[in-house]
């Protein structure tokens, strides 16, 4: 019998455990959010982890489930609770070990201040639960195990990405040999396509800079306290853009080469994560919000009468 054990671990242990796993990967020179996952599955070559109903996971759960899939070698992006597998007519195989995900919420607490007034506070908390990859289950509907058709030509996939970029109406200027976002002039600078190893690396770089672009005060107004190059606020903003780029690449079916120019950031990311066990959770949440903002700029399908 497969059991899904309910944990009563204090929430700080969740932050610590997940952060330690990511720190360990970074110390080995591996960025756990930048791996060419093999998705020989109907969902495509690379995708975010998906709930049983096809809804993509958000925030830190993307990193947690990508890491679990990489460790176990799962190609299928679908994850289900034990009960969900049963409700779909399937069954988690005996002896299979689940993977942890977290659910963030708040509860209200009323306290009395020094003046005798009652003050209501929203207290954030994390609840941890267990999910299983569809490859750990038997008897699920066919679409959970259908293999993908051969990947489409790169040109068609990149054209789709270019259309996505164009719909943001960001001011993207081509020229020079550096990629960056300048908040003062609110523009993105990109080297010519010929400067990149391939078209996917070019598109992934623009994904990264677009995530920076969302921090402008007229958009998400994201201020992480950066004062100068290399400080903690700078490193945190780079981590948000790095994760956001990985999430957006997954959404756009882009599998880029790992960028050598970001190797220098690893030390600063390590310091941020080691100083604050909640930093990776915050960065993943902010990255998801940046990607959602960019998706919100895309043309919306017309409602049918």
SULQUI-V242124 format. One record per residue. PSI is psi in whole degrees, -180 to 180 (999 if undefined). OMEGA is omega in whole degrees, -180 to 180 (none if undefined). NEAR is the number of other C-alpha atoms within 8 Angstrom. Layout:
psi omega near
PSI OMEGA NEAR
PSI OMEGA NEAR
//
This chain:
psi omega near
133 179 4
131 180 8
147 175 4
103 -173 7
128 176 5
129 -177 6
146 175 6
21 -180 4
135 177 6
147 -172 6
-29 -179 9
-29 179 6
-31 176 8
-49 178 11
-46 -176 11
-45 -176 10
-47 -179 8
-45 180 9
-43 -180 13
-38 178 8
-43 -179 8
-41 177 10
-43 179 11
-42 178 8
-44 -180 11
-38 179 12
-24 177 8
6 179 6
15 -178 7
127 173 7
110 -172 9
-11 178 11
2 -178 8
71 178 7
143 -179 6
75 -178 7
138 178 8
112 178 7
67 177 12
66 -169 10
165 -177 12
-24 -179 10
-14 178 10
-177 -175 11
-38 -178 11
140 -178 13
163 170 11
157 170 12
142 -176 12
143 172 12
173 -177 11
-27 -179 9
7 178 5
-3 179 7
128 -180 7
143 172 8
160 -179 10
164 169 9
-137 -174 12
-26 -179 10
-28 176 10
-48 -179 11
-41 -179 10
-44 -177 11
-32 172 12
-43 -180 12
-43 179 9
-41 -180 9
-41 180 10
-42 -178 9
-40 -177 6
-11 180 6
28 179 6
134 174 9
-26 -177 10
133 -178 13
-5 -175 13
138 179 12
139 -175 12
152 169 13
166 179 9
-43 -178 11
-40 180 7
-39 178 9
-43 179 14
-42 -179 10
-25 178 7
8 178 8
10 -179 9
-172 -179 12
132 173 11
132 -177 13
147 -180 9
134 176 6
-6 -179 6
142 -180 8
130 -178 5
173 179 9
142 -177 9
142 168 10
165 -178 11
152 177 9
122 -178 8
135 178 8
-176 177 8
156 171 8
154 -177 8
137 177 8
132 -180 8
128 178 8
159 179 8
126 -179 9
-177 -176 8
-23 180 5
4 -180 5
10 -180 6
141 178 7
128 -179 8
129 180 8
127 180 8
146 172 8
116 -177 8
118 179 8
149 175 8
162 176 9
133 173 10
129 -178 9
138 174 11
175 -171 10
137 174 11
162 180 12
143 175 14
149 -180 13
-25 178 13
-10 177 8
3 -174 9
156 173 13
151 172 9
12 178 7
160 176 12
156 -170 9
-37 -173 6
-15 177 6
-15 -177 9
6 -179 11
132 177 8
150 -178 7
159 170 10
163 178 5
144 -179 4
147 177 7
167 -179 6
145 -179 6
-40 -175 6
-43 -179 6
-40 -179 8
-41 -180 12
-36 177 12
-38 177 8
-41 178 9
-42 180 10
-37 177 9
-39 177 8
-47 -180 9
-43 -179 9
-33 -178 8
-15 177 9
-20 -176 9
24 175 6
148 177 10
98 -178 7
120 -179 8
134 -176 8
131 177 8
161 179 8
-170 -178 7
21 178 8
147 174 7
128 180 10
164 172 8
126 179 12
109 -175 9
-29 -180 8
-49 178 4
-3 178 5
51 178 10
157 176 12
131 177 15
130 -179 13
133 172 14
161 177 11
155 -179 10
-35 -177 8
-16 -180 5
-11 -176 7
158 179 9
-41 180 7
173 -177 7
-32 -179 9
-38 178 11
-37 176 13
-47 -179 11
-39 180 12
-37 178 13
-42 178 10
-35 174 9
-45 -180 12
-48 -177 12
-33 177 13
-34 176 11
-40 173 15
-42 -178 12
-31 -179 13
-13 -176 13
-10 -179 12
148 -177 12
-24 180 7
-5 -180 5
-101 -179 7
-9 177 9
53 -176 9
111 179 8
109 -178 6
16 174 8
18 -180 7
130 180 11
-33 -179 7
167 -180 6
130 173 6
-6 180 7
179 -174 10
-40 178 10
-38 177 10
-47 -179 14
-39 -180 13
-43 178 13
-40 177 12
-37 179 10
-40 176 10
-47 -180 13
-36 179 13
-48 179 9
-43 179 12
-40 178 16
-42 179 13
-43 179 11
-44 -178 12
-38 176 10
-41 178 12
-42 -180 12
-32 -176 9
8 179 9
41 178 11
129 177 13
89 -174 10
164 168 8
149 177 6
131 -175 5
120 179 7
-31 -176 5
-10 178 5
-2 179 7
-32 -178 7
-18 -179 7
-17 -172 9
-44 -179 10
-42 -180 7
-35 175 12
-42 180 11
-43 -179 11
-44 179 8
-46 -177 12
-36 -180 13
-29 179 9
-26 -175 6
109 -176 7
-14 179 10
-2 -173 10
-42 -177 10
-33 177 10
-45 179 10
-43 -179 8
-42 180 13
-39 178 14
-45 179 11
-36 178 10
-42 178 15
-40 179 12
-38 178 8
-44 -180 13
-41 177 12
-40 178 8
-44 -180 9
-39 176 10
-35 -179 7
-15 178 6
-4 -178 8
154 177 9
134 -180 5
139 179 4
141 -180 4
139 179 4
137 179 4
144 -178 3
999 none 2
//
